[in-house]
Amino acid sequence: MAKTSTTTIAVTVSGDGETASYAPPGTPMSNTAAPNGGTVRTALTAGDNTVTPPTGAIGVVISPSTSSANAKTLKVAGGDTGLPIRPNAPTLYAFPDAAAAFIINVAADEVLNLHWV
């Protein structure tokens, strides 16, 4: 049976008597051929960890523990210096046209939740 995944991003800032909300163009991000499986707990070891998306995935939400202090870098190739990501907050990585393997570099062994979009 086909699965549909919908990912929504919204930002609300409030304070000092003002409230502003923003939903970027292209949200919700929807995939009518989403892979099955839901959230996958993934054990990573210190250093580069290659992650291969399942068939049909158009993105992934990378969710570390909210108490994690381990530095993390998202890369597309081993020699890439990558893009640092917040160690204790979720990151949405929307793949280019075709899903390809990517690398999550972690400073120490850690288990992350990966939710395929």
N, C-alpha and C positions, 0 to 999 in steps of 0.2 A: 504494500500500500504506500502511495506517495505521501511524503510529509512536507509540511510548509513551516518554515522558520521565519519569524519576523523579529527584527531587532530595531528598537527605537532609542534614539538619543535625544535628550532634552536637557537644557541647562536653565536653572532658575537662580537668580541672584536677588537677594532682598536685604534690606537694612537701610537705616537713615531715611525712613519714610518712602523708599522707592522699592519697586519690584520689577525686574525685567526677566523675560523668558525668551528662550531661543531654541528652535528645533532646526538643525541644518537641513539644507536641501538634500534630497535623496533618502530621507528617513520618513517612514520606516523602511529599512532595508529588508527585502523579502526574497526568499528562495523557495520556490515551489517544488524543488527536487532535493530538499534538505536530507543530509545523511541521517540515518537512524543512530540512536545511541545516547542522546542527551549529553549530560556533563560527564567527562572522562577524567578521573584522577590520574595524573601522570607524574611519575617519579623522575626527577632530573638529577644528574650528578654534576658536581662542580665542573665548569667549563662549557664547551659547546655541545648542545643536544639537538640533533636533527629531528624535526617533527614532520611527518608526512600526512597531509590532509586526506580524509576519506573521500571517496568518489562523491561528487555532487556538492562538496563544500564550497562556499563563496567567501568564507571568512571564519574567524575564530575569535572568541572572547577568552582572553588569558586572565585567569583569576587566581592570584596568590592569596595566601592567608593575610588578613588585615594586620597581623602582628609581625609579618616578615620584614626583615631589615636587609636581606640579601640583595645586592646589586644585580640587576637584570638588564640584558641587552638583546634586542630583536635584530636578527641578521638575515640576509638572503643568501649569503655565501660565506664559507669559512674564513676567507681573508678580509671580509668586510669589517669595518670598524663598528658598524651597526648603529642603532638608535637606542639610547638608554630609555628604559621605561620605569615608571614608578614601582618601587619594590613591593608595595602593599596595597595597590589599587588595581582594578580591572583595566585591561587594555583591549580595545577592539581593533583587530587587524583585518581589514577588508582586502581580499586578494586582488591582484591585477586580473586581467582577462582569464587566465588559466591558473588554477590552484597548483602550486608547486611546493616542494619541500622548503622549509625555512628552518632557521636555527634560533633557539633561545639559549643564551649564555647566562648561566647563574654563577654567583660567587661561591656558593656552597650548596651541598645536596639539599633538595627541597621537593616537596610535592605540590604541584599546581593543579588547578581545575581548568580543563580546556572544554569549552562548549562550542561545538561546530555549528556554524550558521549556514 
